[in-house]
Amino acid sequence: MISSGESALEAGTPTHASTRAASRRTILAGIAGNVMEWYDFAVYGYFAPIIGRHFFPSDDPNASLIAAFGVFAAGFLMRPLGGFVFGYIGDRIGRKAALTVSVLAMAIPTFLIGVLPGYETLGVTASVLLVVLRMVQGVSVGGEYTTSVVFLVETARPERRGYAGSWSTAGATLGTLLGSAVGALISTFLPAEAVGAWGWRLPFIVGLFVGLAGLYIREHLPDSAAVAPNEIEKRRKSPIVEAFRDHWRSMIQVAALSLLNAVGFYTVFVFVVTYFQKVSHFSAERALDINSLSMIVLVVVLPLAGALSDRVGRKPLMLAAAASVFAFAWPMFWLMAQGEPWLAGLGQLGLAVAIGTYCGVVPVTMVEAFPARVRCSAVSIGYNLCLGLAGGTAPLAATWLMERTHDDLSPAFYVMAAALVSGVAVLTLPGRLFRASPQIAQGANATELVGRAAV
C-alpha cells in the first residue's frame, strides 16, 4: 500500500517507475517545480541591474546592483526555513503535498514581482514589497528542490538512483536555461530602452503560467513512500527532532558537499551574465547567448554523471570533479575575461563539464545518507543551510570581491575555495559509495553501512 512519509527504498517493493514510460512521467512530475522555481531565480539574476535601478535607485550603479543582489540573497536566506516547513510536510503528510504547495508558493510571488510598481511610484514601499516577495519564494525553493530529489530517488530502481536523482538538478538547470533563453529573446527583440522600462517584467508575468503548468503535471502525482511495519511507531515522532538528534553529523556533511554546488552554480551560471557585461564588455544578448549554450551542455552532463555514478560509485566521481574545479577555475575565468566570445564560451564550457559532473551526483548521495522517515527534513535542512548562506550570496560575494580587490578574476578563487571544502567532505564519505545496496533497499542508510559497504 502506498502511503506518505516512508520510502520505496525501504519497502523494497516495485513502483510505477519500473517501466520506462512510467519513469519518464515520474521524472517529469518530479522536476516540474524545479523548472519553475529556477526559471524565476535565473530571470531575477539576469535582470538584476535593471531591477536595481527600478527598486533601489542610486547615483552609483554598483550600489544599485549590490542592493539587487542583496535581495536575491535574502530569498536564499529563507531557504532553511523552507527546509524546516516543507521537510516536515514531506515526512509527515507526504512528498506530493510538499511538492504541490511549494510550486504555488513560487508561481504567485513571481507574477506579483512582474506587476509590482517601482520606487518612483511607491517609494520605499516598493523596495520592501520586493524583499517580502523574494523571501516567500525563498521559503518555497527551500522545500521544492530537496523534496523532488527525495521523490525521484525513492521512486527509481536501485540500479538507477543516481540517474534519477540527477534529473532534479537538470530540472533546475532547465529552468535557469529557460530564464536565460527568455531573457535573450526579450533583449534581442525589444529595444534596450523598452527592456529597461517594462520589458524586464514580461518573464515574471509569464512565470505564473509556467507554475500553473507544473501544478497540472503534478495533479495525479503519487506519493513515493510505503510504510514499513517497523516504522509506524517511529513516524509518530517529529522528523525534525530526530534528524537533529540522530543525524546531525550527516546533515553537516550534506551541507559541506553542497557548497561547490551552491557557489559554483550561482557564480558560473547566474552571476556570469553580469560578469560578461562588466568585465568582457559583451552586450546583454551576447552574454545570455554564451550562457545559454553552456547551460545546454550542463543539462547533458548532469544525467550522464548521475548514470555513471550508478556504475563506478559516487565518491570517486565527485572527488575527480571537485579536484577539476579547483585546478581549472582560475584558467577558465581567465579565458572568460579576455573579451573574446569564443574564449569566454570555452572557459564557461570547461566549468560546465566539471561542475555538472559534481552536481549530477550530489542528489543521490544526499538521499542515501538518511532513513526515509526523516529524509525530507534532514536533506532539506542540511542542503538549504548551505544554499541559503552560500548560494544566494554568491553573486553578491563575487561582486563585492571584484570591487574590493580590483581583480576581475577574484570570483575564481571563491569557486576554488568551495571546491576545496566540498572535496574534503567527499573524502569523509564511506569508502567508495555503492551503486545499489540491498541493505539500503531494506531500510539502512549510508551512514549505518560505513563498515559494511566500503570497497
Secondary structure, DSSP 4 states (H G I P E B T S, - for coil): -B-SSS-HHHH----GGGSHHHHHHHHHHHHHHHHHHHHHHHHHHHTHHHHHHHHS--SSHHHHHHHHHHHHHHHHHTHHHHHHHHHHHHHHT-HHHHHHHHHHHHHHHHHHHHH---HHHHTHHHHHHHHHHHHHHHHHHHHHHHHHHHHHHHTS-GGGHHHHHHHHHHHHHHHHHHHHHHHHHHHHHS-HHHHHHTGGGHHHHHHHHHHHHHHHHTTTPPP--B--GGGTTGGGS-HHHHHHHHSHHHHHHHHHHTHHHHHHHHIIIIIHHHHHHHTS---HHHHHHHHHHHHHHHHHHHHHHHHHHHHH-HHHHHHHHHHHHHHHHHHHHHHHTSS-HHHHHHHHHHHHHHHHHHHHHHHHHHHTTS-GGGHHHHHHHHHHHHIIIIITTHHHHHHHHHHHH--TTHHHHHHHHHHHHHHHHHHTSSSS--SS-HHHHTT--TGGGHHHH--
